[in-house]
């Protein structure tokens, strides 16, 4: 009977379903965007090696800097698995008139311990490049296309300017641009990254200064990282008198960032839910109009034996059907939309089973909450008064 009543008012039912669809799409889209954004940030932090401990000097308290001797000292500590320098500076790269601003990243041999690089062509920077301060570099495939009109530019030379010092560097390896997801999604808003031997950058700068030292411990228990980090900082302050070496647990910073993203997700979900509430009010309005139109019908049903619970159940089922119908259409349209967006951004976007089930549960609750008042109004009608209504 509920389905039959909805079918008799197709236009009204369809418009109500559309309003629910828009609300569900808003909630689901915000959920997908938030979860995808958090995954992207975590992936990028992992790809940059930002999941361990870094050491740096507090220049507000000391005028000293970390240098190569400090790196050698840290590497000799018994509980250190690996330590690598982090040197970053801004420069320019050019080839045949094409000039690009870039971030130059000084790396050590075995750079995969610090940053996630998927080597497509050529080879990685090796220890001989580090010790010889060789003019070699790694370049991502998108930058290679811009400068050389092809991905495989191994063996080509590119002009790099560092600290007003310009020289040719040989490309020894091409890495996948997809390893930097934010760069592939945001394009020009993310700078190009060129990877050089850290000693080559030091040679151009004219100093063996290191910005930070990234550390990985023998222990895999993150709970011990803070204590080991402080122990390393104390050892460095003894080895380097007058310096104020500080330790930073990047894993904790990432947790703080994740918590912040969760808060943003909640706020956005609340904003998205407003459209669902508006749609729910639409259900209430439509059902109240339906009750008014069917007053005589309700009176006849009660006169021939229908109970108030039967009348209430019928109207409540109608409200739930409208809400669930809008939800199913919203899930289908949202899945179609994120598939198109995923193809455009070259990144896989999907609705999780949890999100789909949550949307269905929310739609049922929405139908009950916003349909119970019209259903009770219909159930409380006096059959004698209802039969008098023309």
Order of alpha helices (4+ residues) and beta strands (2+ residues): alpha-alpha-beta-beta-alpha-beta-beta-beta-alpha-beta-alpha-beta-beta-alpha-beta-alpha-beta-beta-alpha-beta-alpha-alpha-alpha-alpha-alpha
